[in-house]
Amino acid sequence: MKLDRSLTPKWHRNCSLELAPDRKGHVLHLSPGGMIRLDADDARVSELIDGRHTVEEIIETLHTRFPNLPETGMDVDRFMKVASEKQWIDLH
């Protein structure tokens, strides 16, 4: 199923994005008691999830910042699908 890029992602109430304790990347804190270290690609996407910008706007922002990464749209779609399935984000 293709992701609707007009949807706006928002962190689920039990999740928060933070700088890793070692300051090398980002982690997603899951309540209660879980933590997931994000790779660089997922961290770039995660930093732009604010409940105001659509998936398409996030892709456009990343294309502007990283014009030499042609797979950005597919990477964002993949992250959004996984994050939604795992209930890290809500898409509305």
GISULWO-V512752 format. One line per field, one symbol per residue. ss: DSSP state (@ for helix, = for strand, . for the rest). burial: b if it has 24 or more other ideal C-beta (glycine too) atoms within 12 Angstrom, else e. Layout:
BEGIN
ss->???
burial->???
END
This chain:
BEGIN
ss->.......====...=====......=====...=====.@@@@@@@.......=@@@@@@@@@@@......@@@@@@@@@@@@@@...===.
burial->eebeeebebbbbeebebeeeeeeeebbbbeeeeeebebeeebbbbbbbbeeeebbeebbebbeeeeeeeeebbebbbebbbbbbeeebbebe
END
